[in-house]
């Protein structure tokens, strides 16, 4: 038998001709204007753009937290628009992880209970070896029985990252995950996201306004006025900053 080599990169999530309009008539706002973009599996992608460019809207629609006005959004081969509310909820629970600016931890639960909470709510014991390895990746072995109030902001966000990956999701969406952190803690969390992608072959899509944060990604996609305007591989903070400055130049 001859082995066949394929160069096709699997896509963890994508949107095709994505349009999102808020409101109607004269007050309508076109947040996404025909965006088509794919997020490759096993990669760390950052979404950047000026304020109001549509980057959070793109993430929310790609993750199934919001619906498109037209176009399609997919997680793997599943088109989100074909799912009813129940199936969409199950898809988000089983195949998508989330990290937000606010840590969203349950204050009465310990670190390990917060990490396994989505699995516990689903009645799933999860993969013990995977969760054990994840605890080491995020560096929380010595904090498992602490509660969130006993942790720093950076440590709380690390718990949130571990929770997002606990169910082995197809893709983790992170919305300004370092927005509430000081620069040192932010660097630790960003490094953690990058390591988790590399060490566990998971996929991360992150919205950020920070060129330093974006430099941790494998690729940056840039939005402006609801449209995809550029992509940058192997980004550096300086290259990203230069690209962002170009948005400020009057046309």
C-alpha positions as CSV (number, residue, x, y, z in Angstrom):
1,X,0.0,0.0,0.0
2,X,1.4,3.4,-0.9
3,X,1.0,6.2,1.6
4,X,-0.6,9.4,0.2
5,X,0.7,12.7,1.5
6,X,-1.8,15.5,1.7
7,X,-1.0,19.2,2.0
8,X,-4.5,20.2,3.0
9,X,-4.6,22.0,6.3
10,X,-7.6,21.1,8.4
11,X,-9.8,24.1,9.4
12,X,-11.1,24.3,13.0
13,X,-13.5,27.1,12.3
14,X,-14.3,29.4,9.4
15,X,-16.8,32.0,8.1
16,X,-17.8,32.4,4.5
17,X,-19.3,35.7,3.1
18,X,-20.2,36.6,6.7
19,X,-22.5,39.7,7.0
20,X,-23.8,40.9,10.3
21,X,-26.1,43.9,10.5
22,X,-27.4,45.4,13.7
23,X,-30.5,47.4,13.7
24,X,-32.5,48.4,10.7
25,X,-33.2,51.3,8.4
26,X,-31.2,54.5,8.8
27,X,-29.8,53.3,12.2
28,X,-28.5,50.0,10.9
29,X,-24.8,49.2,11.4
30,X,-23.0,46.7,9.2
31,X,-20.5,45.1,11.6
32,X,-19.3,42.5,9.2
33,X,-19.4,43.1,5.5
34,X,-18.7,39.9,3.5
35,X,-15.9,38.4,5.5
36,X,-14.5,35.0,4.5
37,X,-11.7,33.7,6.8
38,X,-10.5,30.3,8.0
39,X,-8.8,29.4,11.3
40,X,-6.5,26.5,10.7
41,X,-6.5,23.6,13.2
42,X,-3.5,23.4,15.6
43,X,-2.7,27.1,15.2
44,X,-2.9,30.3,17.2
45,X,-4.6,33.1,15.3
46,X,-5.1,36.6,16.5
47,X,-7.9,39.0,15.2
48,X,-6.9,42.7,15.2
49,X,-8.4,45.9,13.9
50,X,-9.3,49.4,15.0
51,X,-12.1,49.9,17.4
52,X,-15.4,49.2,15.7
53,X,-13.7,47.1,13.0
54,X,-15.9,44.0,13.7
55,X,-13.3,41.8,15.4
56,X,-15.5,40.8,18.4
57,X,-18.5,40.4,16.2
58,X,-16.5,38.0,14.0
59,X,-15.4,36.0,17.0
60,X,-18.9,35.8,18.4
61,X,-20.4,34.7,15.1
62,X,-17.6,32.2,14.4
63,X,-18.2,30.7,17.9
64,X,-21.9,30.5,17.6
65,X,-22.6,33.1,20.3
66,X,-24.3,35.3,17.8
67,X,-25.9,34.6,14.4
68,X,-25.0,36.0,11.0
69,X,-27.4,38.1,9.0
70,X,-26.2,36.2,5.9
71,X,-23.3,33.9,5.0
72,X,-22.2,30.9,7.0
73,X,-20.2,30.0,10.0
74,X,-18.7,26.5,10.6
75,X,-17.0,24.6,13.4
76,X,-15.1,21.9,11.5
77,X,-17.6,20.6,9.0
78,X,-20.7,21.7,11.0
79,X,-22.5,24.7,9.7
80,X,-23.8,26.6,12.7
81,X,-26.8,28.0,10.9
82,X,-28.3,24.5,10.4
83,X,-28.5,23.8,14.1
84,X,-31.5,24.5,16.3
85,X,-31.0,26.1,19.7
86,X,-30.5,22.8,21.6
87,X,-28.0,21.4,19.1
88,X,-26.1,24.7,19.0
89,X,-25.9,24.7,22.8
90,X,-24.5,21.2,22.7
91,X,-22.0,22.0,20.0
92,X,-20.7,25.0,22.0
93,X,-20.5,22.8,25.1
94,X,-18.7,19.9,23.5
95,X,-16.6,21.4,20.7
96,X,-15.8,25.0,21.7
97,X,-14.0,26.6,24.6
98,X,-14.1,30.2,25.7
99,X,-11.7,32.6,27.6
100,X,-13.0,36.1,28.3
101,X,-11.5,39.2,29.7
102,X,-13.5,38.6,33.0
103,X,-12.3,35.2,34.4
104,X,-15.9,34.0,35.1
105,X,-14.8,31.6,37.8
106,X,-17.2,30.3,40.4
107,X,-16.0,31.8,43.7
108,X,-17.2,28.9,45.9
109,X,-15.4,26.3,43.9
110,X,-11.8,25.3,44.1
111,X,-9.3,25.6,41.2
112,X,-9.8,21.9,40.1
113,X,-13.6,22.2,40.5
114,X,-13.6,25.3,38.3
115,X,-11.5,23.5,35.7
116,X,-13.8,20.5,35.4
117,X,-17.1,22.5,35.9
118,X,-18.2,22.3,32.2
119,X,-17.6,18.6,32.2
120,X,-19.4,18.1,35.5
121,X,-22.4,20.1,34.2
122,X,-22.5,17.8,31.2
123,X,-22.3,14.7,33.3
124,X,-18.9,13.8,31.8
125,X,-16.0,12.6,33.8
126,X,-13.6,13.8,31.1
127,X,-10.2,12.4,30.4
128,X,-8.3,12.3,33.7
129,X,-4.9,12.0,32.1
130,X,-5.6,15.0,29.7
131,X,-6.8,17.2,32.6
132,X,-3.8,16.1,34.7
133,X,-1.4,17.1,31.9
134,X,-3.3,20.4,31.4
135,X,-2.9,21.3,35.1
136,X,0.9,21.0,34.6
137,X,0.8,23.0,31.3
138,X,-0.9,25.9,33.1
139,X,1.3,25.6,36.2
140,X,-1.5,25.1,38.8
141,X,-0.4,21.9,40.5
142,X,0.2,23.7,43.8
143,X,-3.1,25.6,43.7
144,X,-5.7,22.9,43.0
145,X,-7.5,23.3,46.3
146,X,-7.4,27.1,46.5
147,X,-10.5,29.2,45.7
148,X,-10.4,32.1,43.2
149,X,-10.2,34.8,45.9
150,X,-6.9,33.2,47.0
151,X,-5.3,33.6,43.5
152,X,-3.8,36.5,41.6
153,X,-5.5,37.8,38.5
154,X,-3.0,36.0,36.3
155,X,-3.6,32.7,38.2
156,X,-7.3,33.1,37.8
157,X,-7.0,33.6,34.1
158,X,-4.8,30.4,33.9
159,X,-7.7,28.5,35.6
160,X,-10.0,29.9,32.9
161,X,-7.6,28.8,30.2
162,X,-7.4,25.3,31.7
163,X,-11.2,25.2,31.9
164,X,-11.5,26.2,28.3
165,X,-9.3,23.3,27.2
166,X,-10.6,20.7,29.6
167,X,-13.1,19.1,27.3
168,X,-10.6,18.9,24.4
169,X,-12.6,21.4,22.2
170,X,-12.0,21.8,18.5
171,X,-11.3,25.5,19.0
172,X,-10.9,27.9,21.9
173,X,-12.0,31.5,21.4
174,X,-10.3,34.1,23.6
175,X,-11.8,37.6,23.7
176,X,-9.2,40.1,25.1
177,X,-8.0,37.5,27.6
178,X,-5.3,39.8,29.1
179,X,-7.4,42.9,29.2
180,X,-7.7,42.8,33.1
181,X,-4.1,41.8,33.7
182,X,-0.9,43.7,34.3
183,X,1.8,43.3,31.6
184,X,3.7,40.5,33.4
185,X,0.6,38.4,34.1
186,X,-0.6,39.1,30.6
187,X,2.7,37.8,29.1
188,X,2.4,34.7,31.2
189,X,-1.2,34.0,30.0
190,X,-0.3,34.6,26.4
191,X,2.8,32.4,26.6
192,X,0.5,29.8,28.1
193,X,-2.0,30.0,25.3
194,X,0.9,29.5,22.8
195,X,2.3,26.6,24.7
196,X,-1.0,24.9,24.9
197,X,-1.5,25.2,21.2
198,X,1.9,23.7,20.5
199,X,1.9,21.0,23.2
200,X,-1.7,19.8,22.8
201,X,-2.3,20.5,19.1
202,X,-5.4,22.6,20.0
203,X,-6.6,25.7,18.2
204,X,-6.9,29.2,19.6
205,X,-8.6,32.2,18.0
206,X,-7.9,35.4,20.0
207,X,-9.4,38.9,19.6
208,X,-6.9,41.6,20.9
209,X,-6.1,45.3,20.4
210,X,-2.6,44.8,21.7
211,X,0.3,44.3,19.2
212,X,2.4,42.6,21.9
213,X,-0.4,40.1,22.5
214,X,-0.8,39.5,18.8
215,X,2.9,38.7,18.4
216,X,2.3,35.5,20.4
217,X,0.1,34.2,17.6
218,X,1.2,32.2,14.5
219,X,-0.9,34.5,12.3
220,X,-2.8,37.7,12.6
221,X,-5.9,38.6,10.6
222,X,-6.7,42.3,10.3
223,X,-10.2,43.7,10.0
224,X,-11.2,47.3,9.1
225,X,-14.8,48.6,8.6
226,X,-16.1,45.0,8.9
227,X,-13.9,43.6,6.1
228,X,-10.8,41.4,6.1
229,X,-8.0,43.6,4.9
230,X,-4.8,41.7,5.6
231,X,-3.2,38.5,7.1
232,X,0.3,38.4,8.6
233,X,2.2,35.2,9.4
234,X,5.1,35.1,12.0
235,X,4.0,38.4,13.5
236,X,6.2,40.6,15.6
237,X,4.9,43.4,17.9
238,X,6.7,46.0,15.7
239,X,5.3,44.6,12.4
240,X,1.8,44.5,13.9
241,X,2.1,48.0,15.3
242,X,3.2,49.3,11.9
243,X,0.2,47.6,10.2
244,X,-2.2,49.1,12.8
245,X,-0.7,52.6,12.3
246,X,-1.6,52.3,8.6
247,X,-5.3,52.3,9.6
248,X,-4.9,55.7,11.2
249,X,-3.6,57.3,8.0
250,X,-6.4,59.4,6.3
251,X,-7.3,58.0,2.9
